[in-house]
């Protein structure tokens, strides 16, 4: 049995087509993410002993190759396809005490704060508000497109002072992980 867990945007690509429960599960994950919960999909498939032996041999060779990390990822990715969706999780990962005030103080001192997370955009935004990194007075731009032309248009709009809906002191840009790989 091979079991795989991860972000829905990653695991979804590794599922067999036409997973009946995927649409409703994604709806629940989106609702959970909006409340600040960290979400994952869990998928599984059975493989034969022969398939496992081929994988194990290839993985061992990859571990000793010149480009070890790339080759190990390539072998793993070849195995990580054709999964069945078996579940999802949504957990609360509370901020440590005083994180919000500390980030607020850092920003008040004029220091720019950037956050890199593997969370869904909705979760990241909720946590950003909880830790006082984001506030309702900011112009917030969310980049999620997988089309480079659309991304360029969204960025141009985000930096155009005439496009900003509010006269505010700060902008916040939230970029989805897949979109970041295109920028």
Secondary structure, DSSP 8 states (H G I E B T S, - for coil): -EEEEE-HHHHGGGB-S--TTHHHHHHHHHHHHHTT-EEEEEEEE---HHHHHHHHHHHHHHHTSTTHHHHHHHHHHHHS-SBEEEEEEEE-----TTHHHHHHHHHHTT--------S-HHHHHHHHHHTTSS-TTSEEEEE--S-HHHHHHHHHHHH-TTT-SS--S-EEEEE-HHHHTT-
